[in-house]
Amino acid sequence: MAVVKTIQEKCKSCYACIRNCPVRAIKVTDKQAQILPERCISCGNCVRICAQKAKQIESDWQRISEMLEKSADSQ
């Protein structure tokens, strides 16, 4: 599972994330910068540098809290 994701609607082909990725874990597909999860080291450089806020750290807090609620209700 990828830690960083791209919001396609916000990505405007500026390629700042590609230039700032220390491990070259971002490629361009159909004029959109895509994270390569197998290469990504989750450093967050692309998230910090993206002026359009098109890169986002994936969060599972909502899913975790739902699981905890279900667990508490079943006990």
C-alpha positions in Angstrom: 0.0 0.0 0.0 1.3 3.4 -0.9 1.9 6.0 1.8 1.8 9.0 -0.6 -0.9 9.4 -3.2 -1.6 11.8 -6.0 -4.9 13.7 -6.4 -5.3 13.6 -10.1 -7.6 16.6 -10.3 -5.1 18.9 -8.6 -1.9 17.8 -10.4 -1.0 20.5 -13.0 2.1 19.0 -14.6 4.6 21.3 -12.9 6.9 18.3 -12.1 8.3 20.0 -9.0 7.8 16.7 -7.1 9.8 14.8 -9.7 12.7 17.2 -9.5 12.7 16.9 -5.7 12.3 13.2 -5.2 15.6 11.9 -3.8 15.0 8.3 -5.0 13.3 9.0 -8.4 10.1 7.3 -7.2 7.8 9.5 -9.4 7.0 9.0 -13.1 4.8 10.9 -15.5 1.8 9.1 -17.0 -0.7 11.0 -19.2 0.8 14.3 -18.0 0.2 13.3 -14.3 3.0 12.7 -11.8 2.5 9.2 -10.3 4.2 7.8 -7.2 5.9 4.4 -7.7 5.1 2.7 -4.4 7.8 0.1 -4.8 10.5 2.8 -4.9 9.0 5.4 -2.6 10.7 5.8 0.8 7.9 8.0 2.2 10.1 11.0 2.9 7.4 13.5 2.2 9.5 15.8 -0.1 6.8 15.6 -2.8 4.1 16.5 -0.3 6.0 19.5 1.0 7.0 20.8 -2.4 3.7 20.5 -4.3 2.2 23.9 -4.7 -1.1 22.5 -5.9 -1.5 20.2 -2.9 -1.8 17.3 -5.3 0.3 15.0 -3.2 -1.2 13.7 0.0 -0.2 11.3 2.8 -2.6 8.4 3.0 -4.3 8.2 6.3 -6.1 5.2 7.8 -7.4 6.9 10.9 -11.0 6.8 9.8 -10.9 3.1 9.0 -9.1 2.4 12.3 -11.6 4.3 14.4 -14.5 2.5 12.7 -12.8 -0.9 13.5 -12.3 0.1 17.1 -16.0 1.2 17.4 -17.2 -2.1 16.0 -14.9 -4.0 18.3 -16.1 -2.1 21.4 -19.8 -2.6 20.3 -19.3 -6.3 20.0 -17.9 -6.8 23.5 
